[in-house]
Amino acid sequence: MMSYLDFERPIAELESRVAELKATAEGGEVNLDTEIRRLEVKSKKMLRDTYGKLTPWQKAQVARHPSRPHFKDYVAGLAEDFMPLAGDRAFADDAAIIGGLARIDGRRVMLIGHEKGDDTASRLKHNFGMAKPEGYRKAIRLMQLADDFGLPVVSLVDTPGAFPGVQAEERGQAEAIARSTEQCLGLKVPMVATIVGEGGSGGAVAIAAANRVLMYEHAVYSVISPEGCASILWRTADKAADAAEAMRITAKHLKELGVVDRIVKEPLGGAHRDRGKAIASLKRAIVEELDTLGALSSQELLHQRREKFLSIA
């Protein structure tokens, strides 16, 4: 069953009416095809108009949609095969960051990304995509392995931020994030990162300091959540919409600022409405970027990555 966001209520009502008419028409004597087609056209136009003028706060809601594709969906749609590699070889295996060897369109890569989970049990298992230090240290280990074997690194970012709990701080959360970011910047192999949902703070940057940073059309990327920013500036999370506007968290804004390099289009109504189409679009973009970066030497990759991040105002 489709889960609708608050601003999609008029669309929900129309689509519900279409579903009711289709159910009535099955085996009935009254021909409702004309009315169904009229409502479907109206519904699609309303969907197009709504998604053509989303506010930054509405885009944040779309980026967090529970039916949006997650890492396991991208693995199934992007990779011909995937061999997960677990553990940081120091403390434990963190389920919020998953990574391993994969092939994308025949190209061998190291695929790393956040997994939020898609039901209560899996969300708890993956800690809602909020990684602990061992998650970033696992990412570091896998990136070092990729460097040793000359494999490009592909990362998929979808996290509200790194886990802020006491245990994470005790185990060196800030240091682990800094080291992971440093590892990204020091790779001698190509790295392509994509913000596929939420890109929250250092927890996102830690696996996104890449040669090319892609971003889904309705994803968001920011130093703090809109609610967190509003709580600091206005002392209330009720101002989250104002904070989202002020922070310029959308793909369009971030492309203009030079933070991201390419915007990947989503199906009408967001990636959650057609996961297959959304993932296929992302796969084409990643393959194109890997082919372009594959022509550069190790020194050129390091220089390009350095200049890219130094030039961000």
C-alpha positions in Angstrom: 0.0 0.0 0.0 1.3 3.5 -0.9 2.3 5.6 2.0 1.5 9.3 1.4 3.1 12.4 2.8 1.1 15.2 4.3 1.4 17.4 1.2 0.3 14.5 -1.0 -3.2 14.3 0.5 -5.1 15.7 -2.6 -3.1 13.2 -4.7 -4.0 10.4 -2.3 -7.7 11.2 -2.5 -7.7 11.1 -6.3 -5.7 7.8 -6.5 -7.9 6.3 -3.9 -11.0 7.2 -6.0 -9.4 5.7 -9.1 -8.7 2.5 -7.2 -12.3 2.3 -6.0 -13.7 2.8 -9.5 -11.4 0.1 -10.9 -12.6 -2.3 -8.1 -16.2 -1.4 -8.9 -15.7 -1.8 -12.7 -14.3 -5.4 -12.3 -17.2 -7.7 -13.3 -19.7 -4.8 -13.3 -22.1 -3.9 -15.9 -21.3 -0.2 -15.9 -18.4 1.0 -18.1 -16.3 3.3 -16.0 -13.2 3.5 -18.3 -13.8 7.1 -19.3 -14.1 8.3 -15.8 -11.1 6.3 -14.6 -9.0 7.7 -17.4 -10.1 11.2 -16.7 -9.2 10.9 -13.0 -5.8 9.2 -13.8 -4.9 12.1 -16.1 -5.9 14.6 -13.4 -4.0 12.7 -10.7 -0.8 12.5 -12.8 -1.0 16.3 -13.6 -1.5 17.0 -9.9 1.5 14.8 -9.1 3.6 16.5 -11.7 2.6 20.0 -10.5 3.2 19.1 -6.8 6.6 17.6 -7.4 7.6 20.4 -9.7 7.5 22.9 -6.9 8.5 21.1 -3.8 9.9 23.2 -0.9 13.2 22.2 0.7 11.3 20.9 3.7 9.0 18.8 1.5 12.1 17.4 -0.3 13.4 16.4 3.1 10.2 14.5 3.7 10.5 12.7 0.4 14.2 11.9 1.1 13.0 10.2 4.3 10.0 8.3 2.8 9.8 4.8 4.3 9.4 3.2 0.9 12.4 4.9 -0.7 15.0 2.4 -1.9 17.6 1.2 0.7 21.1 -0.2 0.3 19.8 -3.8 -0.1 17.6 -2.6 -3.0 20.5 -0.8 -4.7 22.7 -3.9 -4.3 20.0 -5.9 -6.1 19.5 -3.4 -8.8 23.1 -2.1 -9.3 25.3 -5.1 -8.8 25.6 -8.3 -10.8 27.0 -9.9 -7.7 27.9 -8.7 -4.2 30.1 -10.2 -1.6 29.7 -8.5 1.8 32.8 -8.0 3.9 32.1 -7.5 7.6 33.9 -6.1 10.6 36.4 -3.4 11.4 39.0 -5.9 12.7 39.1 -4.0 16.0 35.8 -4.0 17.8 32.7 -5.3 16.0 30.7 -5.3 12.8 28.4 -2.3 12.5 25.1 -2.9 10.6 24.5 0.7 9.7 27.2 0.7 7.1 27.4 -2.3 4.7 30.1 -2.9 2.1 31.7 -5.5 0.0 33.0 -6.5 -3.4 30.6 -6.1 -6.4 30.4 -5.8 -10.1 28.5 -2.9 -11.7 27.9 -3.4 -15.4 30.9 -5.8 -15.5 33.2 -3.4 -13.6 34.7 -4.6 -10.4 34.1 -2.1 -7.5 34.1 -1.8 -3.8 30.5 -0.9 -2.9 29.8 0.8 0.5 26.7 2.4 1.8 24.3 3.1 4.7 21.4 0.8 5.4 18.4 2.2 7.3 16.1 -0.8 7.3 12.6 -1.0 6.0 10.6 -2.3 8.9 10.8 -2.1 12.7 13.1 -5.1 13.2 15.5 -4.1 10.4 15.6 -0.5 11.4 16.6 -1.4 14.9 19.2 -3.9 13.6 20.7 -1.2 11.3 20.3 1.5 13.9 18.3 3.6 11.4 21.4 4.1 9.3 23.3 5.9 12.1 26.8 4.3 12.1 29.0 3.9 15.2 32.8 4.2 15.0 33.2 0.6 14.0 31.1 1.3 11.0 33.4 4.0 9.7 36.5 1.9 10.6 35.0 -0.9 8.5 34.5 1.6 5.6 38.2 2.6 6.1 39.3 -1.0 5.9 37.3 -1.7 2.8 38.6 1.5 1.1 42.2 0.5 1.9 41.5 -2.9 0.4 40.1 -1.3 -2.7 43.2 0.9 -3.0 45.5 -2.2 -2.6 43.7 -4.0 -5.5 43.0 -1.1 -7.7 39.2 -1.2 -7.4 37.1 1.9 -7.8 35.0 2.8 -4.7 31.2 3.5 -5.0 29.4 4.8 -2.0 25.7 5.3 -1.3 24.8 7.8 1.4 21.6 7.7 3.3 21.9 8.6 7.0 20.4 11.2 9.3 23.9 11.4 10.8 26.4 9.4 12.8 25.2 7.7 16.0 25.5 10.3 18.8 25.3 7.9 21.8 27.7 7.7 24.7 29.1 4.3 23.5 30.0 5.8 20.2 31.8 8.8 21.8 33.7 6.5 24.1 35.0 4.5 21.1 36.1 7.6 19.3 33.3 8.7 16.9 34.8 12.0 15.8 38.2 10.4 15.2 36.7 7.6 13.1 34.7 10.0 11.0 37.8 12.2 10.4 39.9 9.1 9.5 37.2 7.9 7.1 37.0 11.3 5.4 40.8 11.3 5.2 40.8 7.8 3.6 38.4 9.0 0.9 40.6 12.0 0.1 43.7 9.8 -0.1 42.4 7.1 -2.4 44.5 6.4 -5.5 41.5 4.9 -7.2 38.4 6.6 -8.5 35.6 7.2 -6.0 32.0 8.0 -6.9 29.5 8.9 -4.1 25.8 9.3 -4.3 23.4 11.0 -1.9 20.4 8.7 -2.3 18.3 9.9 0.6 19.4 11.9 3.6 23.0 13.1 3.8 23.4 14.1 7.4 26.5 15.9 8.7 29.9 14.2 9.1 28.2 10.9 9.1 27.6 11.4 5.4 30.8 13.2 4.4 32.8 10.3 5.9 32.0 8.1 2.9 31.3 10.9 0.4 34.5 12.9 0.0 34.7 11.5 -3.6 36.0 12.6 -7.0 32.4 12.8 -8.2 29.5 13.4 -5.8 26.1 12.6 -7.3 22.7 13.4 -5.7 19.2 12.2 -6.4 16.8 14.9 -7.4 14.8 14.7 -4.1 17.6 13.8 -1.7 18.9 16.3 0.9 22.4 17.0 2.1 23.2 19.2 5.1 25.4 19.8 8.1 22.5 19.3 10.5 18.9 18.2 10.2 16.3 21.0 9.7 14.8 20.1 13.0 18.2 20.3 14.7 19.0 23.6 13.2 15.6 25.0 14.1 16.0 23.8 17.7 19.3 25.7 18.0 18.3 28.9 16.2 14.6 29.2 17.2 14.5 27.0 20.2 11.7 24.9 18.6 11.6 22.2 15.9 8.4 23.7 14.6 10.6 26.0 12.5 12.1 23.1 10.6 10.6 24.3 7.3 12.3 27.7 7.7 15.6 26.1 8.6 15.5 23.8 5.5 14.9 26.8 3.3 17.8 28.8 4.9 20.3 25.9 4.8 19.9 25.3 1.0 19.8 21.5 1.4 18.4 20.5 -2.0 20.2 19.0 -5.0 19.6 22.2 -7.0 21.1 24.5 -4.3 24.1 22.2 -3.7 24.9 21.9 -7.4 25.0 25.7 -7.6 27.3 25.8 -4.6 29.6 23.1 -6.1 29.0 20.7 -3.3 27.6 18.1 -5.7 28.6 17.5 -9.3 25.6 15.9 -10.9 21.8 15.6 -10.2 20.2 12.2 -10.9 16.6 12.5 -12.0 14.0 10.5 -10.1 10.7 9.0 -11.5 7.7 11.3 -11.2 6.6 11.3 -7.6 10.0 10.2 -6.2 12.2 7.1 -6.2 9.8 5.3 -3.9 7.1 5.3 -6.7 9.3 3.3 -9.1 12.3 1.9 -7.5 13.5 0.0 -10.6 13.5 3.0 -12.8 15.2 5.1 -10.1 18.0 2.6 -9.6 18.5 2.1 -13.3 18.9 5.8 -13.8 21.5 5.9 -11.0 23.3 2.9 -12.4 23.7 4.7 -15.8 25.1 7.8 -14.1 27.6 5.8 -11.9 28.9 3.8 -14.9 29.4 7.0 -16.9 31.3 8.6 -14.0 33.5 5.5 -13.5 34.4 5.4 -17.2 35.4 9.1 -17.1 37.5 8.7 -14.0 39.0 5.5 -15.2 41.0 7.5 -17.7 42.8 9.5 -15.0 46.1 8.5 -13.3 46.4 8.1 -9.5 48.0 11.4 -9.2 45.3 13.1 -11.3 42.6 11.5 -9.2 44.3 12.8 -6.0 44.7 16.3 -7.4 41.2 16.5 -8.8 39.7 15.4 -5.5 41.9 17.8 -3.5 41.0 20.8 -5.8 37.3 19.9 -5.8 37.0 20.2 -2.0 39.3 23.1 -1.6 37.3 25.1 -4.1 34.0 24.7 -2.2 33.1 28.1 -0.8 
